[in-house]
Amino acid sequence: MKDFFQSTKFKILAAVFVVLCAFMLRATMSGGLTPLTSQLLSVVTTPLQSAASGVSESVGGLYRHLFQAGEIEEENAQLEEKVRTLTQQVADLERYRRENEQLREYLEIKEEHSDFSFASASVIGRDTAERFYSFTIDAGSEAGIEKFDPVITSDGLVGLVSEVGKNYAKVLTILDTTIEVGAYDIRTRDIGTTSGDITLARNGQLRLNMLPKDCTVSQGDLIYTTGYGGLYPKDLAIGEVTEIHTDSSGMSMYAVIDPLSDIETVKDVLVITSFEGQGEQVFE
């Protein structure tokens, strides 16, 4: 501390202080500050005023920020609640749309097949590795569904229930090699049996086998169920003929069929829980 009072810096500060005191004393005696005095005082006081102003603005800005942050947080909470409400409304509207669409399909099919009883269902699971596009639906025994019940859409036959739980069921599609369906060409009345084929299933197709050698089935013909065996109702649409070939035995013909239902991507189905002739070994 003693070194500071003896240093050059202290001497300069002391000199400045003395000069300022002299100017202030003169200003007091003369009744005002000279321009030079005012300028010197301004040099000293301006930085202090700027600093004080900056602190005041910072405090004010911080207060405004905190106050506005509370308002913004409240607005965000209100917006999030509105988004949740709108999202739920959209989900409800989509559910109603699907239910109305299913009801429309139900009524259309009911008009054509008054003896049918249905259970509507949605696809809730698929095995992506399953080559025949089998799937699981969200309805089971509680909805009256039983094993071997036919599964359809408004376009046509999809498959057959292979397993039933309380609130789910598994469906094998008509592309599966284990599923056979008695079928006929609605134009020519030629009769055969549809079955899955591993190679054709890759393209979403199946075969109509055991057609007579002299059949007149041709591309574009529509294939329907015969109802034989009582496992499927009569006159359900199956698909459209795309190709005709001679069987490897040379004794019969077979056709390649494109299903009318979109087997690979179907989302909503109807399960036929009962129909006239169910379980009977009859073909008319």
C-alpha positions in Angstrom: 0.0 0.0 0.0 2.9 2.3 0.8 4.4 1.7 -2.6 1.1 2.7 -4.2 1.0 6.2 -2.5 4.6 6.7 -3.8 3.8 5.5 -7.3 3.4 7.6 -10.4 -0.2 6.5 -10.9 -1.1 7.9 -7.4 0.6 11.2 -8.2 -1.4 11.5 -11.5 -4.7 10.7 -9.8 -3.9 13.2 -7.1 -3.1 15.9 -9.6 -6.4 15.2 -11.5 -8.3 15.4 -8.2 -6.7 18.7 -7.4 -7.5 20.2 -10.8 -11.2 19.0 -10.6 -11.5 20.6 -7.1 -10.1 23.9 -8.4 -12.6 23.9 -11.3 -15.5 23.1 -9.0 -14.4 25.8 -6.5 -14.2 28.4 -9.3 -17.6 27.3 -10.6 -19.1 27.8 -7.1 -17.6 31.3 -6.8 -18.7 32.4 -10.3 -22.2 31.0 -10.1 -21.9 28.4 -12.9 -19.7 25.9 -14.7 -17.6 27.0 -17.6 -17.9 25.0 -20.8 -14.5 23.5 -20.1 -15.6 22.4 -16.6 -18.8 20.9 -17.9 -16.9 19.0 -20.5 -14.5 17.6 -18.0 -17.3 16.6 -15.6 -19.1 15.0 -18.5 -16.1 12.9 -19.4 -16.1 11.6 -15.8 -19.8 11.1 -15.3 -21.0 9.9 -18.7 -19.5 6.4 -18.4 -21.1 6.1 -15.0 -24.5 7.2 -16.4 -24.2 4.7 -19.3 -23.3 1.9 -17.0 -26.3 2.7 -14.7 -28.6 2.9 -17.8 -27.3 -0.4 -19.0 -28.0 -2.1 -15.7 -31.5 -0.6 -15.6 -32.3 -1.9 -19.1 -30.9 -5.3 -18.3 -33.0 -5.6 -15.1 -36.1 -4.4 -17.0 -35.4 -6.8 -19.9 -35.0 -9.7 -17.5 -38.3 -8.9 -15.8 -40.1 -8.7 -19.2 -38.5 -12.0 -20.3 -39.6 -13.7 -17.1 -43.1 -12.3 -17.3 -43.5 -13.2 -21.0 -42.0 -16.7 -20.4 -44.9 -17.4 -18.1 -47.4 -16.2 -20.7 -45.8 -18.2 -23.4 -45.7 -21.4 -21.3 -49.5 -20.9 -20.6 -50.2 -20.4 -24.3 -48.1 -23.5 -25.2 -50.1 -25.6 -22.7 -53.4 -24.3 -24.3 -52.1 -25.1 -27.8 -51.0 -28.6 -26.8 -54.4 -29.3 -25.3 -56.0 -28.1 -28.6 -53.7 -30.3 -30.6 -54.6 -33.3 -28.4 -58.3 -32.6 -28.8 -58.0 -32.2 -32.6 -55.9 -35.3 -32.9 -58.6 -37.3 -31.0 -61.3 -35.8 -33.2 -59.4 -36.8 -36.4 -59.0 -40.3 -35.0 -62.7 -40.5 -34.1 -63.7 -39.2 -37.6 -61.5 -41.9 -39.2 -63.0 -44.6 -37.1 -66.5 -43.4 -38.0 -65.6 -43.3 -41.6 -64.3 -46.9 -41.5 -67.4 -48.0 -39.6 -69.7 -46.3 -42.1 -67.8 -47.9 -45.0 -68.0 -51.3 -43.4 -71.8 -50.7 -42.8 -72.2 -49.8 -46.4 -70.4 -52.9 -47.6 -72.5 -55.0 -45.1 -75.7 -53.6 -46.5 -74.7 -54.1 -50.1 -73.8 -57.8 -49.4 -76.8 -58.3 -47.3 -79.0 -57.2 -50.2 -77.4 -59.9 -52.4 -77.2 -62.5 -49.7 -80.1 -62.1 -47.2 -79.2 -65.4 -45.5 -75.7 -64.2 -44.4 -74.9 -63.2 -40.8 -71.7 -61.1 -40.4 -69.1 -60.0 -37.9 -67.0 -57.0 -39.0 -63.4 -56.9 -38.1 -60.1 -55.0 -38.8 -56.7 -56.5 -39.6 -54.4 -55.9 -36.6 -51.4 -58.1 -37.4 -49.5 -59.6 -40.3 -46.5 -61.8 -40.5 -44.3 -60.1 -43.1 -42.4 -63.4 -43.6 -45.6 -65.3 -44.4 -45.6 -66.0 -48.1 -49.4 -66.3 -48.4 -50.3 -63.0 -46.6 -52.2 -64.6 -43.6 -53.3 -62.1 -41.0 -54.9 -61.6 -37.6 -58.2 -59.7 -37.0 -59.6 -58.0 -33.9 -62.7 -60.1 -33.4 -63.2 -63.7 -32.2 -65.5 -66.0 -30.4 -67.2 -63.1 -28.5 -68.4 -61.8 -31.9 -69.7 -65.2 -32.9 -66.7 -66.2 -35.1 -65.8 -69.8 -35.4 -63.1 -71.8 -37.0 -63.6 -72.3 -40.8 -65.8 -69.2 -41.1 -65.3 -67.6 -44.6 -63.7 -64.1 -44.6 -64.7 -61.6 -47.3 -64.7 -58.0 -48.4 -67.2 -56.2 -50.6 -65.0 -57.2 -53.5 -65.0 -60.9 -52.8 -63.5 -63.9 -51.0 -60.4 -63.3 -48.9 -59.9 -66.6 -47.0 -60.9 -68.7 -44.1 -60.7 -68.5 -40.3 -58.0 -71.0 -39.1 -57.8 -70.1 -35.4 -60.2 -68.3 -32.9 -59.5 -66.6 -29.6 -61.9 -64.7 -27.4 -61.2 -61.4 -29.1 -59.1 -62.3 -32.1 -59.0 -64.7 -35.0 -56.3 -65.8 -37.5 -57.1 -65.9 -41.2 -55.6 -68.0 -44.0 -56.0 -66.4 -47.4 -57.1 -68.1 -50.6 -53.4 -67.8 -51.8 -52.4 -70.4 -49.2 -51.6 -73.9 -50.7 -53.7 -75.5 -48.0 -56.9 -73.7 -49.0 -59.1 -75.2 -51.8 -62.3 -73.6 -53.0 -64.9 -75.1 -55.4 -65.3 -72.5 -58.2 -66.8 -71.9 -61.6 -66.5 -69.5 -64.5 -69.6 -67.4 -64.4 -69.6 -67.0 -68.2 -68.9 -70.6 -69.4 -70.1 -72.5 -66.2 -66.9 -74.5 -66.3 -66.1 -76.0 -62.9 -62.8 -76.3 -61.1 -61.0 -75.8 -57.8 -58.9 -72.9 -56.7 -55.7 -73.4 -54.7 -52.6 -71.5 -53.8 -49.3 -71.8 -55.6 -46.0 -70.8 -54.0 -44.7 -69.2 -57.2 -48.0 -67.4 -58.1 -48.5 -66.2 -54.5 -45.5 -63.9 -54.9 -47.6 -61.9 -57.4 -50.7 -62.2 -55.3 -52.3 -64.8 -57.7 -53.7 -68.3 -57.4 -54.7 -71.2 -59.7 -58.1 -72.5 -60.9 -57.3 -76.2 -61.4 -59.0 -79.2 -62.9 -60.7 -77.4 -65.8 -61.9 -79.7 -68.6 -59.6 -80.1 -71.5 -62.3 -78.7 -73.8 -63.2 -75.7 -71.5 -63.7 -72.3 -73.1 -62.5 -70.3 -70.1 -60.7 -67.2 -71.3 -58.8 -64.1 -70.1 -61.1 -61.7 -68.3 -63.7 -64.2 -67.1 -64.9 -63.9 -63.5 -64.6 -66.8 -61.1 -67.2 -67.4 -58.3 -67.6 -70.0 -55.5 -69.8 -73.0 -56.3 -70.8 -73.5 -52.7 -69.9 -77.2 -52.9 -69.0 -78.7 -49.5 -70.8 -76.2 -47.5 -67.6 -74.5 -46.4 -68.2 -71.3 -48.5 -71.5 -69.8 -49.6 -72.4 -70.0 -53.3 -71.7 -67.1 -55.7 -69.0 -65.3 -53.8 -66.6 -63.5 -56.2 -63.1 -64.9 -56.2 -61.2 -63.3 -59.0 -60.5 -62.7 -62.7 -58.8 -65.0 -65.2 -55.5 -63.6 -66.5 -54.0 -66.7 -68.2 -55.0 -70.2 -69.4 -52.6 -73.2 -69.5 -52.6 -76.9 -70.1 -51.8 -78.9 -66.9 -48.5 -80.8 -66.8 -50.4 -84.1 -67.1 -52.0 -82.9 -70.4 -55.3 -84.1 -69.2 -56.8 -80.8 -68.0 -56.4 -77.1 -68.0 -55.8 -74.5 -65.3 -56.2 -70.8 -65.1 -54.2 -68.1 -63.3 -56.5 -65.9 -61.2 -56.1 -62.4 -59.9 -58.2 -62.1 -56.7 -60.8 -59.3 -56.7 -60.0 -58.5 -53.0 -56.7 -56.9 -52.3 -55.3 -59.8 -50.3 -51.9 -58.3 -49.6 -53.1 -55.0 -48.1 -56.7 -55.7 -47.0 -57.5 -53.7 -43.8 -61.2 -54.4 -43.0 -63.1 -57.6 -43.5 -66.4 -59.3 -42.9 -66.6 -62.7 -41.4 -69.6 -64.8 -42.5 -70.7 -66.5 -39.3 -73.7 -68.3 -40.8 -75.3 -68.8 -44.2 -77.8 -71.0 -45.9 -76.4 -74.4 -46.7 -73.5 -74.1 -44.3 -71.9 -77.5 -43.7 -74.0 -79.2 -46.4 -72.3 -81.3 -49.2 -74.4 -79.7 -51.9 -73.7 -78.2 -55.4 -76.6 -76.8 -57.4 
